[in-house]
Each structure stands twice: as C-alpha cells, then as structure tokens.
Amino acid sequence: MADIPLEIYRAYGGNRIMLPVSLKDSSGSLGFVKALMDTGAPDSMLFINVLKRFRRLRPASLPEPKYSNLAGYLFEKRTLGQLFIVLRDSENNLVEFKQEVFAGANANEQLASANPLEMIIGLDFLVSNKAILNFRNPAKPLLQIEQALPSQ
Amino acid sequence: MERRQYWNLSDAGTSNLRLTEYKIYGDCMASAYLSDFDAYTRDLKWLSENLENLRPKYENKFILVKDKKVISASANYDRLLEDAVKHNIDVSKAVIERIISKNVELLL
C-alpha cells in the first residue's frame, strides 16, 4: 500500500483535492503540474495551457473525434499516450505510475486559453491503481494505492 | 532503484489486463529534482493560503508564482510565459494559476 497525502487547496472557487504532480515521458522529466482529483471525470487529462509549458508533448487525434465539456470549457479530446505520473508518498518517496493521459485541445481557442485547469486525475487512474480516497482522519486525508497481484 | 511491476485489472467489469508499472525511488533520484518538486509544492501551498489576499489585485489574470512570490501576471497566458522567459524562469517548474472571480465556483 502506498499512502499519498492529500491536500485540500483553495482553487477554482472552492475547496479541491489537489496533488502536486511531476510528469515524465519516455525521454525524462516534463515538469510539474497541479492535478485536481476528479472522480467525476472518466479520464486523466492535461489541458492546453500545460501543453504550452511542456512543449515536448504532441497530442495525437483519436480514431473518432471526441469532445469534453468541463466547467463550460469545450475541448477536443486527444491522446498523449503513456506518461508517468509521479507523486510523493507519506514517507517522502517518489511513486510513479504509468498511464495513458489525454489532452484537452482547444476546441475554442479563446475560451480554452482562459481555462484555469491544468490537469485532472480521473477515474481511470483510481480504478487501474485500485485507489482509495480515505478521509477517515479529516485532518490528514490520504490517497491509498493498493498493490495488485504481482507479475510472474 | 527498486522497481516492481504488478499485473492489475484495468477496468471494473472487463477482463482486460493491463500492466501497471509501480516504482519507488530511493536516494538515487537526483537531489535537484527532489528540490524542484519540494519548491513547486511549497509554492502551490502558498498560493492556496494567499489566494484571497491576491484576488483583488490579480482577479481574472494568470499569475506566476516562484519562491512564494508573484513574479508576473497577465490576462494572457502566452504573454505570461514570454514574461517568465525574460525573468529566466523555467515555466515547466513554475506554479501558474488563473485567479478567477470571487463569486465564481467551477462545477466539475
């Protein structure tokens, strides 16, 4: 079990579960991003402004165009392929997860560039890593990652 | 570096198996990277704690925070990035936030 301490940050007009995240691709570190934990989002997604900060990333179109509407901001959904999401655990270790991350590209450039969101960690991450959002101690909430079956 | 791999059921209700890589780094991770990660986390926390104080001055603007200071602000994200370069700031490691209006709450 890996315990990731959660912080409740003031952001986007309310209290949010946010995580400081380091992102990597196969070539190495991309940089840091603030990720919103959103159990209502099916997929983990990076938004257009972050792509401008991490210039190495090149979103690829999906086989069929798909759109996401988030808080009134409309995005074309593309894929960034497999990225590494790096988090700090409660013992200050770096814990890394490999996962497909999508990109919210600018369906409407003017609106998309005003979008305050940087990254969403969605249900895909929680399910594939058998994660638990644990608020048993409200002062110290945790994201608990269950270890799955070991490979042969 | 300790490296472990686990087979993981990817989606509830399906039989697809996906290899989830799960790595724990120890001392071998470059200390500069850890230091940058800590600095980013501190700035993110500082921003959250000072958001209400910053709002009157920076409402509806993007701000760039580094070392618990607002280095630059602009309503235009691209201009903010250009300004950051002038300040020799690596934007891939900087906290950038759009300060939305006080009465607006994003529903996600």
Interface residues (C-beta under 8 A of the other chain):
Chain A: A2 E7 Y9 R10 A11 Y12 G13 G14 M18 P20 S22 S29 L30 G31 F32 K34 L36 D38 G40 A41 N49 K52 R53 F54 L70 A71 F84 R88 D89 N93 L94 V95 E96 F97 K98 Q99 S113 A114 N115 P116 L117 E118 I120 V127 S128 N129 K130 I145 Q147 A148 L149 P150 S151
Chain B: R4 Q5 Y6 W7 N8 L9 S10 D11 A12 R18 L19 T20 E21 Y22 K23 I24 Y25 G26 M29 Y33 L34 D36 F37 Y40 T41 L44 K45 S48 E49 L51 E52 N76 Y77 D78 L81 D90 V91 S92 K93 A94 V95 I96 E97 R98 I100 N103 V104 E105 L106 L107 L108
